[in-house]
Amino acid sequence: MIISRGMIAAGLIAAISLCCGVRANAAEYVWATGKVLDANGRPMSNAFVAVYDDSNKVVDYTRTDRQGSYALAVPRHALHLEHKKGKGFIAEVFTGAVRLTGDALGFINNPIRAGIHAVASAESSSFGDPLTKGGISAGTAVADKALTMLTPRSRRIVPTELRKQPGVLLIKVVAPHSNDLVEIGRIYWLQEETLRLGGKQHKTLAAWLDPIQLTSVDSDRPSKFQTEYLHFTHARLEPSLAEPGQVVHITARLLTPPDPVVYAVVVARNNYTGQRWELKPTGDGEYEGDFTVDKKFAHDDQTISVLAYAEKEQKPGRREDAERTLLSNGLWDPKKPYTYDPLLVVSRNRADLTLTIVVPQRRKR
């Protein structure tokens, strides 16, 4: 069966309505997708995935399809994505077709998932965490006994301050013969999408979560998230000690994900002078650029910070509005800790490099 955009949109609205039990506003939810892999990097089907809010209440759960993919309707508040009018630039950057990999309608409308949602809604007052209660009766059917695996051997304590960062949430994943994962998950990409349903437009956010790799129960290695996407893995100044008039070469590596296709602008900034230079892509995630040390540079040490942000689909290249937003939010300030906010910026970290300027002594005649 061919899955059309309209069918997926209808499935999204239905799934949101199902998991919330009320008339849903799509703008209040994030359509989050991800993948679960085994220890060899192969897709894992029928793995159960659950997400929690800050009160340790399950807000949505499902299981993976044949491609190891899953989809969840997560309330914005559970991901700590504050929508402040006039701040940020996501709505100006991201547009795209509604997408869902794998058997979309198959796991949106999965009867076990639907039944569990119904029970979780009805029993929420007596069950503090429905997923830790084995043998739940799913409507008129009995849920697969695999649900009993959702009781972790020990409750993982995750610091509150970590859980309240933008774009993070607590995720639990279990599968037969695998080590359970109970860990903080993170969004590596976010975009706004428009659904057309019943002649009306519904705006929602689509998010991609870091891939999950489950290890075998006989392995000493824990199951974990793979978090390398959109991180600067290295950055370098050559030379890092320079004289006035000398040209300095900057290199940085930013690993982009296979899905979706991401186009990023990489910019370095001198935090003393405010000068900025774009680094151009050279392939395999590498970006390079040059600048000349002029009289504006301070003597001794100064910090050159490298950030990346999203290109505008309709107008590729640098964006002054985006760079102003990064500055006003303090993301270019090396004196402040870098907090990744998927509503604001692409890169999940900032590369801070130290440049030392020396002035040669004048020779006596």
Sequence and secondary structure as in RCSB ss.txt:
>XXXX:A:sequence
MIISRGMIAAGLIAAISLCCGVRANAAEYVWATGKVLDANGRPMSNAFVAVYDDSNKVVDYTRTDRQGSYALAVP
RHALHLEHKKGKGFIAEVFTGAVRLTGDALGFINNPIRAGIHAVASAESSSFGDPLTKGGISAGTAVADKALTML
TPRSRRIVPTELRKQPGVLLIKVVAPHSNDLVEIGRIYWLQEETLRLGGKQHKTLAAWLDPIQLTSVDSDRPSKF
QTEYLHFTHARLEPSLAEPGQVVHITARLLTPPDPVVYAVVVARNNYTGQRWELKPTGDGEYEGDFTVDKKFAHD
DQTISVLAYAEKEQKPGRREDAERTLLSNGLWDPKKPYTYDPLLVVSRNRADLTLTIVVPQRRKR
>XXXX:A:secstr
    HHHHHHHHHHHHHHHHSS   GGGEEEEEEEEE TTS B SS EEEEE TTS EEEEEE  TTSEEEEEEE
GGGGT    TTS  HHHH        SSHHHHHS HHHHHHHHHHHHHTTT SSGGGSSS EETTEE  GGGGGG
S SS     HHHHTSTTEEEEEEE TTB  EEEEEEEEEEEEEEEEETTEEEEEEEEEE  EE  BTT SS  EE
   TT EEEEEEESSEE TT EEEEEEEE   SSS   EEEEEEETTT  EEEEEEEETTEEEEEEE  TTS SE
EEEEEEEEEE  SSS S  HHHHHHHHHTTTT TTS     TTT S SS EEEEEEE        
